Amino acid sequence: MPLQYMMLLWMLEILIVSQVFLRVYRFQTVLDIFSYQLDNGTQAFKEAGFPLQTLSNYGALIEVAIEKGIVKPDDLSLLQSWRENPESFGV
C-alpha cells in the first residue's frame, strides 16, 4: 500500500478516535502526540470548544526532515499542498 494511503488511513483513525473521546468524555483540554495541522480538524476542535495541545506537529516534522536531508526543499510545496488539501491526494 502506498505511503500516502497509509498516512491518510492513519489520520482518519486518529480523527475517529478523537471524536469518540470528545463525545464520551468531558475533557477540558485535549492533549495529542501529533497534529497534521489540518484545517478541518483544527476547526472541529475549536467549534467543540476544546483547546488542542500537541507535543509536535506536521510543520515541525517537515522542518526537521529538511534539516536532516530526508526531504528536499524542492518537495516543500508538494508537502504543503498535501497539508492544505489531503483529500486531493486520495484515491
N, C-alpha and C positions, 0 to 999 in steps of 0.2 A: 504494500500500500504506500503510495507517495507520501512524503513528509507533510505536504500541505494539507492532505486529507486527515492525517493523524492529528495534526495541530488543531484543525477545525473541530474534529470529534472531541478532542480533549477540552477545548474551550466550551463546547456545548455541554459537556458533562459538568464542568465547573459551574456554568451558569445555572443548570438544572439543580445541582446540589445546593448552590447558594440560595436559589429561590425557595427550595423546600425548607431550609433553615430559617429563612426570613419569615415564612408563614407559620412554621411550627413553634419557633422560639421567639421570645420578645427580647431582641437584642437592642442595646443602647448604641453600640458601635460594632461594625463587622471588621474583623482582622483577617486578612488574606495573605497568603505567602507571596503570591504573584498576581499582577494585573496586566492584561494586554492593553489596557487603557482604551478599550473600545467605547465609542460614544454611546451606543445603546445600553451597555452595562453600567457605565457611569451615570447616565441619566436615570436608569431604573432605580439605582440605589438612592439617588438624590430625591426622586419622586416619592420613594417609600419612606424618606426621612431618616435614612441610615447613613451616618458617616462611614466611609470605607477607608480603612487604613491598610496599607500593604507594605511588606518588607522590601519588595523590589517590583520593577515594572518593565514593560517592553522597551521603553526608551533607554533605560539603564542597561538592559541586556544587549541591545544593539550597539550602544556606545562601547561597552567592554569588548564585544565581538570585533568591532572595528579596530580598537586599540591592540587587540591580540592578533590581528591579521586573519581572523576566522571569516570575517565578512569584509568585502572590498568596499571602499567608499562609493564606487560606481553603483553598487547594489542598493544604496541607501534609499533612492527614490522608489524602487520597487517595494522594499520593505515598508516604507511609509505609506505607499498606496494600499498595501495589504491591510495595514492597521486602520486606515481610514474607511476601507470598504472590503472586508474579508469575504463577503458574500460573492463578490465578483470573481473570486479565485476558486470557487467551488465547482461542483460537477456541472 
